[in-house]
Amino acid sequence: MKDLEAENRALHRRLKVLMRWAEENEERMRRFQAQELRLLGINSLYELLLMLVHETRVKFKLEVITLVLLDGDHEIRHLLQHLGVKPAELPQLLFVDVAEVIEALFNEKREPALSGCAPELSARLFPSPLRQPRSTALLPLVRDGRIIGSINLGSEDVDRYRGTHFTDFLAHFGAVVAVCLENALNHERLKLVGLTDTLTSVANRRYFDQRYEEELRRVEREHHALACLFLDIDHFKRVNDTYGHTVGDYVLQGVARIIKAHLRNVDILARYGGEEFVAVLPGTATEEAVIIAERIRSAVEQETFNHPDHDPFRVTLSIGVAGVADGDPLPQMLGQKLIETADNALYEAKDGGRNRVVRASVAV
């Protein structure tokens, strides 16, 4: 009889453990499902990345989450650059150029990898200044049979990711994250197509207008310097008339490439129309903008255009520069006046013989 009572007590304890485990699993499943629904509702790549590395970390009570993304052609980095996202804003976002780096994290079945974190792996997946976890769950991100990245969960609890009883939840979550990333990337690609000049691959007028308004609001809040460059290819009609429009397109592409090479990632370069480009340089004093403009002008002047159907030739560039300095009193209708002043300076450069940089002051 005593043996039967002892067995019943043991079974009762076991049942309580199983019930508690089932309740924890149910709560965990609800938490995963709620977060998955939120992730699936996001189209913005930047918002998705923020939610993954910040909100998800808090919801899942983790110390750190990082994302490793395959980006061999730097397309994702280019998209983020177009969105104005600086690398320092997302230290949890890491990029690799080859899939093998991510594949090496997982077994052949690409199952979540749960473990205490080896120091060398921790240093790679959770680089300084991020907190170093004591246990990790590395989840593969796979689409159409291709590995596109990994989401890496890190906990201070050394036992958080030991064993295999939560891998189904984790694998499902990884699959949802992969779908969300692909959707967000496709959404940003479509937006970028609508905001990019198809010939020169720099921004188009629509994108410039949007970003210019953002920079103007920032200047009004923070009173930092802002410079504007108007750049126009000299005698471009003569190029088209002499060599044809195909060669003219080739020149536009080459000049755009040279201008872009002399600007920073935070600068805004757009094709403004025809053979004219505009660039806005946040935080750049007018004197510095003149130096940059002169470098661009000189680089274009020295460039030889070698087209297979014609003899080598060169073109020149005229540039108008205008700007406001740190702490300057801002004029009414700053955006319009800055553009008009730089444009007037460009016409002055044209009237003065072309192939030159002219600076003009914005009237307060």
Sequence and secondary structure as in RCSB ss.txt:
>XXXX:A:sequence
MKDLEAENRALHRRLKVLMRWAEENEERMRRFQAQELRLLGINSLYELLLMLVHETRVKFKLEVITLVLLDGDHE
IRHLLQHLGVKPAELPQLLFVDVAEVIEALFNEKREPALSGCAPELSARLFPSPLRQPRSTALLPLVRDGRIIGS
INLGSEDVDRYRGTHFTDFLAHFGAVVAVCLENALNHERLKLVGLTDTLTSVANRRYFDQRYEEELRRVEREHHA
LACLFLDIDHFKRVNDTYGHTVGDYVLQGVARIIKAHLRNVDILARYGGEEFVAVLPGTATEEAVIIAERIRSAV
EQETFNHPDHDPFRVTLSIGVAGVADGDPLPQMLGQKLIETADNALYEAKDGGRNRVVRASVAV
>XXXX:A:secstr
 HHHHHHHHHHHHHHHHHHHHHHHHHHHHHHHHHHHHHHHT   HHHHHHIIIIIHHHHTT SEEEEEEE TT H
HHHHHHHTT  GGG TTEEEESSHHHHHTTS TT   EEEE  HHHHHHHS TTS   SEEEEEEEEETTEEEEE
EEEEES TTTT SSTTHHHHHHHHHHHHHHHHHHHHHHHHHHHHHB TTT SB HHHHHHHHHHHHHHHHHH   
EEEEEEEETTHHHHHHHH HHHHHHHHHHHHHHHHHTS TTSEEEEEETTEEEEEEET  HHHHHHHHHHHHHHH
HH  B  TTS  B   EEEEEEEE TT    TTHHHHHHHHHHHHHHHHHHTTSS EEE     
